[in-house]
Amino acid sequence: MPAIYLRSAQQQDMAAILQIIHEAKVFLKAAGNPQWQDGHPNQDYIQADIDQHNGYVLMHNYQVVGYSALVFAPDPSYAHLKNGTWQNADAPYAVIHRTAISAQYRGQKLSKFLFSNLLSLGIAQKYHNFRIDTHAVNQPMQHLIADFGFQKRGQVLVTDKIDPLRDAFELNL
């Protein structure tokens, strides 16, 4: 039986993570999604995630097959929610960013395993509020986060040179 698990991203994972991010950018572009088409996330983002202990890799038989960042700090982009309100505006929250699964493993429900583990990590750190944003046309991500009970709360502006408007979601456990 294959071993599937989540662990902290390390420097030696960089090439695999960047390949997965590249594959995700190609997938998003093919779907007509402008998200991640302005050059980010790039190596600098991933390096910062690793340095700040926010990066996590999904492993399958000792191979990196997915990546995500789980950040235990307020996101400046979430300070100004448009067209809505956060349910728990003043409660501490963790943010899920930069989620991608290898093209070789897409469609195998590994993103659900990844999210389940990220939420468990957050709960272990005493966080019960989670936030995430994605582009309005990113239906695969919206479907995934809906499966976990995230609710759309409004829109935020992120750092993106092409289209900075993102739908913002919140999960309160």
Residue, then its C-alpha position, 0 to 999 in steps of 0.5 A: m500500500p502506498a504511503i501518503y503523508l504530509r510533512s514540512a517542506q524542506q530546501q531539498d524539495m524546492a525543485a519538485i515544488l517549483q515543478i508542481i507550481h509550474e504544472a498548476k500555472v499551465f492548468l489554470k491558464a488552460a482553464g481560462n483562469p488568470q490566477w498565478q499567470d503574473g509570475h507568482p508564486n515563484q521560488d521567492y514565495i516558496q523559499a519564504d514559506i520554507d524559511q518561515h515554516n509555513g510550507y508543506v509537501l504532500m508525499h506519496n511513496y517518498q515523492v513530493v506530489g503536492y504543496s501548500a502553505l499554511v500561514f498562522a498570521p493575519d494576511p494583509s489582503y484580508a483586512h479589507l473585505k469587499n461585499g461582505t463580512w468575516q463571520n469571526a472578524d476578530a478571531p485569530y485565523a490561519v490562511i491556506h495559500r499556494t495549493a497545488i497537486s502534481a499533474q501526474y496525480r491530479g484527479q486522485k482526490l489527493s487535494k482532499f487529503l492535503f486539506s484535511n491534514l492542513l486543517s488538522l495541523g491548524i487545529a493542533q495549533k489551537y486555530h479554529n478559523f481558516r481563510i482562503d481566497t481564489h479566483a472566481v473562475n477557479q471552480p476546482m478550488q471552489h469545489l474543494i473548499a466547499d466540500f470542507g465547509f468554507q463559506k464565501r464571505g466576500q472579495v479581497l484584493v491580492t498582489d496580482k498584476i493581471d487580476p487581483l480580485r479574489d473570492a474570499f472564504e472562511l471556515n469556522l470550526 
